[in-house]
Amino acid sequence: MNLIVAVDSNWGIGCRGNLLVSIPEDMRFFKEMTTGKTVIMGSATLKSLPGGKPLPNRRNIVLSRKKTDFGSSVEVCSGIDELFALIKKPDDNVFVIGGEEIYRLLLPYCKKAYITKIFKKFDADKYFPNIDLMPEWTLTEESETKNYNNISYRFCTYLNTKI
Ligand SMILES: NC(=O)c1ccc[n+]([C@@H]2O[C@H](COP(=O)([O-])OP(=O)(O)OC[C@H]3O[C@@H](n4cnc5c(N)ncnc54)[C@H](OP(=O)(O)O)[C@@H]3O)[C@@H](O)[C@H]2O)c1
């Protein structure tokens, strides 16, 4: 399976339950990559989505240890074993979409990481691990540097050579 994330220059990903910044091209990229696929997220990330609603046109799986009812269009699992039983084939059509707890939990099972690197430091309270320091992760593709409202960013693809 894959993961997709947008990080700031300090690997920050969120603050007070929200994203750090919204870059239209990055939002479009996220939508293109995940539409028609399975997305896996933590309950806090589900709550952060517009209206706290699951993403349309995707199979939404939420990790939560509580017995909360997230509605009929969300599949809930209480742990990693239940998750893998549910997805059966953790292939290229499965995307881990956050947040911090879930990225950390599932990073070792991901083959590919689509990371939008935003070259600015924001106030953050949630972080993605710095995979530039992890020997198993190799940067394989990088876009040119792009710009939105004086914020520069780049689309990067990493491969986990351990799996
Ligand atoms: N920049 C990005 O690309 C990006 C992407 C996604 C999210 N974010 C940001 O990340 C932040 C949210 O991250 P977060 O770390 O607070 O929350 P999270 O990872 O979205 O969700 C955490 C919740 O997941 C559940 N959980 C965690 N480990 C579990 C396990 N082993 N088994 C079952 N359930 C488990 C728990 O839910 P219960 O409490 O219900 O038990 C826990 O409270 C927000 O600010 C969001 O905007 C950023």
Ligand as a Chemical Component Dictionary entry (heavy atoms), coordinates in Angstrom:
data_LIG
# 
_chem_comp.id                   LIG 
_chem_comp.type                 NON-POLYMER 
_chem_comp.pdbx_formal_charge   0 
_chem_comp.three_letter_code    LIG 
# 
loop_
_chem_comp_atom.comp_id 
_chem_comp_atom.atom_id 
_chem_comp_atom.alt_atom_id 
_chem_comp_atom.type_symbol 
_chem_comp_atom.charge 
_chem_comp_atom.model_Cartn_x 
_chem_comp_atom.model_Cartn_y 
_chem_comp_atom.model_Cartn_z 
_chem_comp_atom.pdbx_ordinal 
LIG N1  N1  N 0  -0.587  17.182 6.036  1  
LIG C1  C1  C 0  -1.241  16.078 5.748  2  
LIG O1  O1  O 0  -1.060  15.506 4.665  3  
LIG C2  C2  C 0  -2.215  15.518 6.737  4  
LIG C3  C3  C 0  -2.932  14.359 6.427  5  
LIG C4  C4  C 0  -3.835  13.850 7.388  6  
LIG C5  C5  C 0  -3.990  14.493 8.609  7  
LIG N2  N2  N 1  -3.280  15.615 8.861  8  
LIG C6  C6  C 0  -3.405  16.295 10.162 9  
LIG O2  O2  O 0  -3.021  15.398 11.208 10 
LIG C7  C7  C 0  -3.724  15.742 12.396 11 
LIG C8  C8  C 0  -4.386  14.495 12.958 12 
LIG O3  O3  O 0  -3.388  13.559 13.334 13 
LIG P1  P1  P 0  -3.459  12.755 14.727 14 
LIG O4  O4  O 0  -2.189  12.029 14.922 15 
LIG O5  O5  O -1 -3.938  13.702 15.776 16 
LIG O6  O6  O 0  -4.708  11.780 14.512 17 
LIG P2  P2  P 0  -5.024  10.545 13.525 18 
LIG O7  O7  O 0  -3.800  9.754  13.294 19 
LIG O8  O8  O 0  -5.812  11.044 12.369 20 
LIG O9  O9  O 0  -6.067  9.736  14.445 21 
LIG C9  C9  C 0  -5.701  9.318  15.733 22 
LIG C10 C10 C 0  -6.760  8.369  16.226 23 
LIG O10 O10 O 0  -6.668  7.134  15.504 24 
LIG C11 C11 C 0  -7.064  6.069  16.344 25 
LIG N3  N3  N 0  -5.948  5.144  16.455 26 
LIG C12 C12 C 0  -4.617  5.405  16.548 27 
LIG N4  N4  N 0  -3.897  4.273  16.615 28 
LIG C13 C13 C 0  -4.802  3.255  16.549 29 
LIG C14 C14 C 0  -4.684  1.850  16.584 30 
LIG N5  N5  N 0  -3.488  1.226  16.686 31 
LIG N6  N6  N 0  -5.796  1.111  16.522 32 
LIG C15 C15 C 0  -7.016  1.701  16.414 33 
LIG N7  N7  N 0  -7.195  3.033  16.380 34 
LIG C16 C16 C 0  -6.099  3.800  16.463 35 
LIG C17 C17 C 0  -7.449  6.677  17.682 36 
LIG O11 O11 O 0  -8.842  6.965  17.553 37 
LIG P3  P3  P 0  -9.890  6.963  18.797 38 
LIG O12 O12 O 0  -9.456  8.115  19.667 39 
LIG O13 O13 O 0  -11.209 7.186  18.101 40 
LIG O14 O14 O 0  -9.767  5.627  19.438 41 
LIG C18 C18 C 0  -6.641  7.963  17.700 42 
LIG O15 O15 O 0  -7.178  8.959  18.550 43 
LIG C19 C19 C 0  -4.705  16.842 12.016 44 
LIG O16 O16 O 0  -4.140  18.088 12.335 45 
LIG C20 C20 C 0  -4.830  16.685 10.504 46 
LIG O17 O17 O 0  -5.212  17.887 9.860  47 
LIG C21 C21 C 0  -2.401  16.133 7.964  48 
# 
loop_
_chem_comp_bond.comp_id 
_chem_comp_bond.atom_id_1 
_chem_comp_bond.atom_id_2 
_chem_comp_bond.value_order 
_chem_comp_bond.pdbx_ordinal 
LIG N1  C1  SING 1  
LIG C1  O1  DOUB 2  
LIG C1  C2  SING 3  
LIG C2  C3  SING 4  
LIG C2  C21 DOUB 5  
LIG C3  C4  DOUB 6  
LIG C4  C5  SING 7  
LIG C5  N2  DOUB 8  
LIG N2  C6  SING 9  
LIG N2  C21 SING 10 
LIG C6  O2  SING 11 
LIG C6  C20 SING 12 
LIG O2  C7  SING 13 
LIG C7  C8  SING 14 
LIG C7  C19 SING 15 
LIG C8  O3  SING 16 
LIG O3  P1  SING 17 
LIG P1  O4  DOUB 18 
LIG P1  O5  SING 19 
LIG P1  O6  SING 20 
LIG O6  P2  SING 21 
LIG P2  O7  DOUB 22 
LIG P2  O8  SING 23 
LIG P2  O9  SING 24 
LIG O9  C9  SING 25 
LIG C9  C10 SING 26 
LIG C10 O10 SING 27 
LIG C10 C18 SING 28 
LIG O10 C11 SING 29 
LIG C11 N3  SING 30 
LIG C11 C17 SING 31 
LIG N3  C12 SING 32 
LIG N3  C16 SING 33 
LIG C12 N4  DOUB 34 
LIG N4  C13 SING 35 
LIG C13 C14 SING 36 
LIG C13 C16 DOUB 37 
LIG C14 N5  SING 38 
LIG C14 N6  DOUB 39 
LIG N6  C15 SING 40 
LIG C15 N7  DOUB 41 
LIG N7  C16 SING 42 
LIG C17 O11 SING 43 
LIG C17 C18 SING 44 
LIG O11 P3  SING 45 
LIG P3  O12 DOUB 46 
LIG P3  O13 SING 47 
LIG P3  O14 SING 48 
LIG C18 O15 SING 49 
LIG C19 O16 SING 50 
LIG C19 C20 SING 51 
LIG C20 O17 SING 52 
# 
